[in-house]
C-alpha cells in the first residue's frame, strides 16, 4: 500500500500495475493520479541546459498542487502569479517576492494592493486603464508592457484577450507611463499556450528589441524581457527546436547580459509528471440492425468535468494506454469510444480509438495529464475527484 499525501520512493521506474494492485483500485470507484516529482528535476535540468540565459518563472495556474510548487521553489524556479491566492501560496513557501512576477494584465484592486503589501514589485500591463490603476494604487511598481505577437498555430491562443498592439499601442502606453512618472522596465509577450509556430518567438523578440529602443529614448532603463510561455510538456525535441530559435534571436537582438531574460513555462514542467489511472465501470456495444459491431463504448470514473477538462479547456487529445498483454498473441482491436461518468453527452474523452476488447473493472492509463487538469476539475454530478499519489526516484 502506497502512502497518500507523502512521497513514495522508487528505484528504476514506477510500475503502474503495482500501483493498481497496491492501492486496491479494483474496489475503489475513484480515479487515481500518479505524480512523479522526479520529472520536475529532469525538466528543470533540461531547461537550464538548452536555455541557460532564460530564467523560468513557473505559471502557477497550470498546476497549483502544493507538492509541485514546493518542489519547483526548492529547485530555484521563480513564479508567474495571476492572483492574490497564487502570490500567497508561493510566498507562504518562503519564496522571496523578487522571485514573482504579477503577470495578470487585468488585476482586481484588492489583489494589486496585496502585491504592494507583500513587495511583489513587477507587474504586467497592456492597457491605459491598468496603467492608471497602478498609478493610483501601486505607483512604485515596475511595469512590463505586454504586446501581442501570436503564433499562427497554438493550442490555446491568447491574443484576443491579452496584449496590446505592438506597433501603435505599446509606445503610447510607454508615453502614458512616462507622463505619470511610472517606471517601465521592459516588455513581455506570449505566443500562445502550446505553440506550434516556432518562428513566432523570433518575430516577437525582434519586436521587443524595437520597443526597448523606444523605451531607452524615453529615459527608461529597459532591463527585463519576458518571452512568455508556449513550451511543450512532453515533446522534448520540439522544445530543443524552440530553444535554438530563442537563443539565436536573443544573441542577435539582446546580446547584453544586463538584460534579464525570463519566461513563463507551465505545461513544460508538469505535463509529463502526471499519469491518470481510470477504471472502466460500464460498457456498451453499438451495432447495426444486422448485428455488425460499430464501436465499443467504455465509461470511466473520470471525465471532462473532472481531470479531462483539459480536453475542453486546453484542447488536449488524450493518449490512452491499456494493460492487455499483447506480447504472446495477436490481440484483436476494435473501434472504441471512451466516455466520462456524468450524464452529459458532452462528457466524451476520446473516440475512434483502436483498443482490445476490454471489460468492466479493467484499467486505462493516460500519461501527460499534469497541465491544466487538477486546478480546474470539478465534482460535477457528484463524482469525486481523483486522489494523488506522489513518487520520487530514490537517491542511490
C-alpha positions as CSV (number, residue, x, y, z in Angstrom):
1,X,0.0,0.0,0.0
2,X,1.5,3.3,-1.1
3,X,1.1,6.3,1.2
4,X,-1.1,9.2,0.3
5,X,-0.1,12.8,1.0
6,X,3.5,11.6,1.4
7,X,6.3,10.9,-1.1
8,X,6.8,7.3,-2.1
9,X,10.2,6.3,-3.5
10,X,11.0,4.0,-6.4
11,X,14.3,2.7,-7.8
12,X,14.0,2.3,-11.6
13,X,10.6,3.3,-12.8
14,X,7.0,3.4,-11.4
15,X,5.1,0.2,-12.1
16,X,1.5,1.2,-12.7
17,X,0.3,-2.3,-12.4
18,X,1.9,-2.5,-9.0
19,X,0.3,0.8,-8.1
20,X,-3.1,-0.5,-9.1
21,X,-2.7,-3.6,-7.0
22,X,-1.1,-1.8,-4.1
23,X,-3.9,0.7,-3.8
24,X,-6.6,-2.0,-4.3
25,X,-8.2,0.1,-7.1
26,X,-10.5,-2.8,-8.0
27,X,-12.6,-2.0,-5.0
28,X,-12.4,1.8,-5.5
29,X,-14.6,3.9,-7.7
30,X,-12.4,7.0,-7.9
31,X,-9.6,7.5,-10.4
32,X,-6.0,8.0,-9.3
33,X,-3.3,10.4,-10.3
34,X,0.3,9.1,-10.2
35,X,2.7,12.1,-9.8
36,X,6.4,11.6,-10.4
37,X,8.2,14.6,-8.9
38,X,11.5,13.4,-10.4
39,X,10.2,14.7,-13.7
40,X,10.3,18.2,-12.4
41,X,14.0,18.0,-11.7
42,X,14.6,16.4,-15.2
43,X,12.7,19.3,-16.8
44,X,14.5,21.9,-14.8
45,X,17.8,20.4,-15.8
46,X,16.7,20.4,-19.5
47,X,15.6,24.0,-19.3
48,X,19.0,25.2,-17.9
49,X,20.9,23.1,-20.4
50,X,19.1,24.4,-23.5
51,X,18.2,27.9,-22.4
52,X,20.7,28.8,-19.7
53,X,20.1,32.5,-20.1
54,X,16.3,32.4,-19.7
55,X,15.1,32.2,-16.1
56,X,11.9,30.2,-15.8
57,X,9.0,31.7,-13.9
58,X,6.6,28.8,-13.4
59,X,3.0,29.6,-14.3
60,X,1.2,28.6,-11.1
61,X,-2.2,28.5,-12.9
62,X,-1.1,25.4,-14.9
63,X,-1.0,23.2,-11.8
64,X,-1.0,24.7,-8.3
65,X,-0.6,21.4,-6.4
66,X,1.4,22.1,-3.3
67,X,4.0,19.4,-3.9
68,X,4.6,20.8,-7.4
69,X,5.0,24.4,-6.3
70,X,7.2,23.5,-3.3
71,X,9.5,21.2,-5.5
72,X,9.9,23.9,-8.1
73,X,10.7,26.5,-5.5
74,X,13.4,24.3,-4.0
75,X,14.9,23.8,-7.4
76,X,15.2,27.5,-7.8
77,X,12.4,28.2,-10.2
78,X,10.7,31.6,-10.0
79,X,7.0,32.2,-10.4
80,X,4.4,33.8,-12.6
81,X,1.3,34.5,-10.5
82,X,-2.0,35.7,-11.7
83,X,-3.9,36.4,-8.4
84,X,-3.6,37.2,-4.7
85,X,-4.2,33.5,-4.0
86,X,-1.3,32.3,-6.1
87,X,1.0,35.0,-4.7
88,X,0.1,34.0,-1.2
89,X,0.7,30.3,-1.9
90,X,4.2,31.0,-3.3
91,X,5.2,33.4,-0.5
92,X,4.0,31.0,2.2
93,X,6.7,28.7,1.0
94,X,9.3,31.2,1.9
95,X,9.9,32.4,-1.7
96,X,11.2,36.0,-1.8
97,X,8.8,38.4,-3.6
98,X,11.6,39.3,-6.0
99,X,11.1,35.9,-7.5
100,X,7.5,36.6,-8.5
101,X,6.1,38.5,-11.5
102,X,2.4,39.5,-11.2
103,X,1.7,38.6,-14.8
104,X,-2.1,39.1,-14.9
105,X,-2.6,42.1,-17.1
106,X,-6.0,42.9,-15.6
107,X,-5.8,42.9,-11.8
108,X,-8.5,43.3,-9.2
109,X,-7.6,46.2,-7.0
110,X,-7.5,44.2,-3.8
111,X,-5.0,41.8,-5.5
112,X,-2.9,44.7,-6.5
113,X,-2.9,46.1,-3.0
114,X,-1.9,42.7,-1.7
115,X,1.0,42.6,-4.1
116,X,2.1,46.0,-2.9
117,X,1.8,45.0,0.7
118,X,3.9,41.8,0.1
119,X,6.5,43.6,-2.0
120,X,5.8,42.0,-5.4
121,X,7.1,44.8,-7.5
122,X,6.9,43.7,-11.1
123,X,3.5,43.9,-12.9
124,X,2.4,43.2,-16.5
125,X,0.1,45.8,-18.2
126,X,-1.4,46.0,-21.6
127,X,-4.0,48.9,-21.4
128,X,-4.1,52.5,-20.4
129,X,-6.7,51.6,-17.8
130,X,-4.3,49.3,-16.0
131,X,-1.6,51.9,-16.0
132,X,-3.9,54.4,-14.4
133,X,-4.9,51.8,-11.8
134,X,-1.3,51.2,-11.0
135,X,-0.6,54.9,-10.8
136,X,-3.4,55.2,-8.2
137,X,-2.8,52.1,-6.1
138,X,0.8,51.0,-6.6
139,X,2.9,53.7,-8.3
140,X,6.1,52.1,-7.1
141,X,5.5,49.2,-9.5
142,X,8.0,48.1,-12.1
143,X,5.8,48.0,-15.3
144,X,6.2,45.4,-18.1
145,X,4.4,46.2,-21.3
146,X,2.8,43.1,-22.8
147,X,2.4,43.3,-26.5
148,X,0.6,41.0,-28.9
149,X,2.6,38.7,-31.2
150,X,0.7,35.5,-31.6
151,X,1.7,32.2,-33.2
152,X,-0.2,31.3,-36.3
153,X,-1.0,28.0,-34.7
154,X,-1.3,27.4,-30.9
155,X,-3.1,25.0,-28.6
156,X,-4.6,27.9,-26.7
157,X,-4.4,31.3,-28.5
158,X,-4.4,34.3,-26.1
159,X,-4.2,37.3,-28.3
160,X,-7.9,38.1,-28.3
161,X,-7.8,38.6,-24.6
162,X,-4.4,40.0,-23.7
163,X,-1.6,42.0,-25.2
164,X,-1.6,45.5,-26.8
165,X,-0.9,46.2,-30.4
166,X,2.9,46.4,-30.7
167,X,3.1,49.0,-33.4
168,X,0.6,51.6,-32.2
169,X,-0.4,50.9,-28.6
170,X,2.8,49.8,-26.9
171,X,4.6,53.0,-27.5
172,X,1.5,55.0,-26.4
173,X,1.4,53.1,-23.1
174,X,5.1,53.9,-22.5
175,X,4.4,57.6,-23.1
176,X,1.5,57.5,-20.7
177,X,3.6,55.8,-18.1
178,X,6.3,58.5,-18.5
179,X,3.8,61.3,-18.1
180,X,2.6,59.7,-14.8
181,X,6.2,59.2,-13.6
182,X,5.8,55.4,-13.6
183,X,8.7,53.1,-14.2
184,X,8.7,50.8,-17.2
185,X,11.5,48.2,-17.0
186,X,10.7,46.0,-20.0
187,X,8.3,44.2,-22.3
188,X,6.6,40.8,-22.5
189,X,4.7,38.7,-24.9
190,X,3.0,35.3,-25.1
191,X,2.9,33.5,-28.4
192,X,0.1,31.2,-27.2
193,X,0.0,28.2,-25.0
194,X,1.1,25.0,-26.8
195,X,2.8,27.0,-29.6
196,X,3.2,25.1,-33.0
197,X,4.5,28.1,-34.9
198,X,8.1,28.1,-33.6
199,X,9.4,31.1,-35.6
200,X,6.8,33.2,-33.6
201,X,9.4,33.5,-30.8
202,X,11.9,35.2,-33.1
203,X,9.2,37.6,-34.5
204,X,8.2,38.6,-31.0
205,X,11.8,39.1,-29.8
206,X,12.5,41.3,-32.8
207,X,9.5,43.5,-31.9
208,X,10.7,43.6,-28.3
209,X,14.1,44.9,-29.4
210,X,12.4,47.9,-31.2
211,X,10.3,48.6,-28.1
212,X,13.4,48.5,-25.9
213,X,15.0,51.2,-28.2
214,X,11.9,53.4,-27.8
215,X,11.9,52.9,-24.1
216,X,15.5,53.9,-23.9
217,X,14.7,57.1,-25.8
218,X,12.2,57.9,-23.1
219,X,14.9,57.5,-20.5
220,X,13.8,54.1,-19.2
221,X,16.3,51.5,-18.1
222,X,14.9,48.6,-20.1
223,X,16.3,45.5,-18.4
224,X,13.6,42.8,-18.5
225,X,12.3,40.8,-21.4
226,X,9.6,38.2,-20.7
227,X,9.2,35.7,-23.5
228,X,6.1,34.1,-22.0
229,X,5.1,30.5,-22.4
230,X,4.1,28.1,-25.1
231,X,6.7,25.5,-24.4
232,X,5.7,21.8,-24.9
233,X,5.3,19.5,-21.9
234,X,6.0,16.1,-23.5
235,X,7.8,16.8,-26.8
236,X,11.5,17.3,-25.9
237,X,12.6,17.6,-29.5
238,X,10.2,20.4,-30.1
239,X,11.4,22.2,-27.0
240,X,15.0,21.9,-28.2
241,X,14.0,23.5,-31.6
242,X,12.3,26.3,-29.7
243,X,15.3,26.8,-27.5
244,X,17.6,27.0,-30.6
245,X,15.3,29.7,-32.2
246,X,15.1,31.7,-28.9
247,X,18.9,31.5,-28.2
248,X,19.8,32.7,-31.7
249,X,17.2,35.5,-31.6
250,X,18.4,36.6,-28.1
251,X,22.0,36.6,-29.3
252,X,21.1,38.7,-32.3
253,X,18.8,41.3,-30.6
254,X,19.8,41.2,-26.9
255,X,23.5,40.2,-26.6
256,X,24.0,42.4,-23.5
257,X,23.7,40.2,-20.4
258,X,22.5,43.3,-18.5
259,X,19.0,42.5,-19.9
260,X,17.3,39.9,-17.7
261,X,15.5,37.3,-19.8
262,X,12.7,35.4,-18.2
263,X,9.9,33.0,-19.4
264,X,6.6,31.7,-18.0
265,X,6.6,27.9,-18.7
266,X,3.7,25.9,-17.2
267,X,3.0,22.7,-19.1
268,X,6.7,22.3,-19.8
269,X,7.4,21.4,-16.2
270,X,4.3,19.5,-15.1
271,X,2.5,17.8,-18.1
272,X,4.6,14.7,-18.1
273,X,4.8,14.4,-14.3
274,X,1.3,13.1,-14.0
275,X,-0.4,9.9,-15.2
276,X,-4.1,9.3,-14.6
277,X,-5.4,5.8,-13.9
278,X,-9.1,5.2,-14.6
279,X,-11.3,2.2,-14.2
280,X,-14.0,1.1,-16.7
281,X,-17.2,0.9,-14.7
282,X,-19.6,0.3,-17.6
283,X,-19.6,-0.9,-21.2
284,X,-21.8,-0.7,-24.2
285,X,-21.6,-2.1,-27.8
286,X,-23.2,-0.1,-30.6
287,X,-24.3,-2.4,-33.5
288,X,-26.1,-2.1,-36.8
289,X,-29.6,-3.8,-37.2
290,X,-27.8,-6.8,-38.8
291,X,-25.7,-7.2,-35.7
292,X,-22.5,-5.8,-37.1
293,X,-20.3,-4.1,-34.5
294,X,-19.8,-0.4,-34.9
295,X,-18.0,0.6,-31.8
296,X,-17.3,-0.5,-28.3
297,X,-18.0,2.2,-25.7
298,X,-16.4,2.4,-22.3
299,X,-17.5,4.5,-19.4
300,X,-14.8,5.7,-17.0
301,X,-14.7,7.1,-13.5
302,X,-13.3,10.4,-14.6
303,X,-14.3,12.7,-17.5
304,X,-14.2,16.2,-19.0
305,X,-15.8,17.8,-15.9
306,X,-13.0,16.3,-13.8
307,X,-9.4,15.7,-14.8
308,X,-10.2,15.6,-18.6
309,X,-11.3,19.2,-18.5
310,X,-8.1,19.7,-20.4
311,X,-9.9,18.4,-23.5
312,X,-12.4,21.3,-23.4
313,X,-10.2,24.0,-21.8
314,X,-6.8,23.1,-23.1
315,X,-7.7,21.4,-26.4
316,X,-5.7,18.3,-25.5
317,X,-6.0,14.9,-27.1
318,X,-6.0,12.1,-24.6
319,X,-3.3,9.4,-25.1
320,X,-4.5,6.1,-23.9
321,X,-2.6,3.1,-22.5
322,X,-4.2,-0.2,-21.7
323,X,-2.9,-3.2,-19.7
324,X,-3.8,-6.1,-22.0
325,X,-0.8,-8.3,-22.7
326,X,-0.1,-8.3,-26.4
327,X,3.4,-9.9,-26.4
328,X,2.4,-13.6,-26.7
329,X,-0.5,-13.3,-29.0
330,X,-2.0,-11.1,-31.6
331,X,-4.8,-9.4,-29.7
332,X,-7.7,-8.1,-32.0
333,X,-8.6,-4.4,-31.6
334,X,-11.9,-2.7,-32.2
335,X,-13.1,0.8,-32.9
336,X,-13.6,2.3,-29.4
337,X,-15.1,5.3,-27.7
338,X,-14.4,6.5,-24.2
339,X,-17.0,8.4,-22.1
340,X,-16.7,10.1,-18.8
341,X,-19.0,9.3,-15.9
342,X,-21.5,12.2,-15.9
343,X,-25.0,12.3,-17.5
344,X,-23.8,15.0,-20.0
345,X,-23.3,13.8,-23.6
346,X,-20.5,16.4,-23.9
347,X,-18.5,14.2,-21.5
348,X,-16.6,12.4,-24.2
349,X,-12.9,11.7,-23.6
350,X,-11.8,10.1,-26.9
351,X,-13.3,8.4,-30.0
352,X,-12.1,6.4,-33.0
353,X,-9.6,4.6,-30.9
354,X,-8.3,1.1,-31.6
355,X,-8.4,-0.9,-28.4
356,X,-8.5,-4.6,-27.4
357,X,-11.8,-5.9,-26.1
358,X,-11.9,-4.6,-22.5
359,X,-14.3,-5.4,-19.7
360,X,-15.8,-3.7,-16.6
361,X,-13.1,-3.5,-14.0
362,X,-10.2,-3.1,-16.4
363,X,-8.0,0.0,-16.2
364,X,-6.7,2.6,-18.6
365,X,-3.8,4.9,-18.1
366,X,-3.5,8.4,-19.5
367,X,0.1,9.9,-19.5
368,X,1.0,13.6,-19.7
369,X,-2.0,14.7,-17.6
370,X,-0.3,17.3,-15.4
371,X,-1.2,20.5,-17.2
372,X,-4.4,22.4,-16.7
373,X,-6.2,19.4,-15.1
374,X,-6.2,19.4,-11.3
375,X,-6.8,23.2,-10.7
376,X,-9.9,23.2,-13.0
377,X,-11.5,19.9,-12.1
378,X,-15.0,19.9,-10.5
379,X,-17.1,17.2,-8.8
380,X,-19.9,17.8,-11.3
381,X,-22.8,15.3,-10.9
382,X,-21.4,14.2,-7.5
383,X,-18.4,12.3,-8.9
384,X,-15.3,12.5,-6.7
385,X,-12.1,13.9,-7.9
386,X,-9.0,11.6,-8.2
387,X,-6.7,11.1,-5.3
388,X,-3.0,11.7,-5.9
389,X,0.0,9.5,-5.1
390,X,3.4,11.2,-5.2
391,X,6.6,9.5,-6.1
392,X,10.2,10.3,-6.3
393,X,13.2,8.3,-7.6
394,X,15.3,7.1,-4.7
395,X,18.7,8.6,-4.4
396,X,21.5,5.9,-4.7
